[in-house]
C-alpha cells in the first residue's frame, strides 16, 4: 500500500528537480569544493575545438577518485589548497577562482606549481596528473581520439582452412 502511494507521488516529486540540485551526499567535498575542482580541471584541460575536461566528466571523476582512492590526509590537503586557491583568486583578481578567465586561473595554478611549499606543489601535481589521467581514460577520448577497441581486429568464426 505504501509502495503504491509512493509510486503515485513520484512523478509530482521528480518533476521539480534538475541535475544541478543533486549533490553527491557521500562526498567528503562540499558542493562549492566540487565546483572549484571542476574549475581546476577546466583550467588544466580547457575545451578546445572539440572537447575539454568537463565535457567528458573529469570533474566527477576527480571527486570520486579523491573520495574513494586517497587517504584523509590527501583529501584534507586538497581541501586546504582549494581554500587557498580561492583566497588567492580573490586577493589577486577580486573575484572567485571559477569567475576568473582562463589566463587568470592558469596564472594562479602556475604559482602553485612553482611554490616552494610542499603541500601546494603536491596539490598541483595531483590535480594535473589525475585530470590528465581522467581525460585520457574517458570513454569519449579513448574511443573517438585514441581509437581504442576492446577486442582489436575482427573475428571470423567459420572459415575454410586449406590443410
Secondary structure as GFF3:
##gff-version 3
##sequence-region A 1 163
A	DSSP	alpha_helix	2	14	.	.	.	ID=ss1
A	DSSP	three_ten_helix	19	21	.	.	.	ID=ss2
A	DSSP	alpha_helix	31	44	.	.	.	ID=ss3
A	DSSP	three_ten_helix	54	56	.	.	.	ID=ss4
A	DSSP	alpha_helix	58	69	.	.	.	ID=ss5
A	DSSP	alpha_helix	72	93	.	.	.	ID=ss6
A	DSSP	alpha_helix	102	113	.	.	.	ID=ss7
A	DSSP	alpha_helix	118	136	.	.	.	ID=ss8
A	DSSP	alpha_helix	139	140	.	.	.	ID=ss9
A	DSSP	pi_helix	141	145	.	.	.	ID=ss10
###
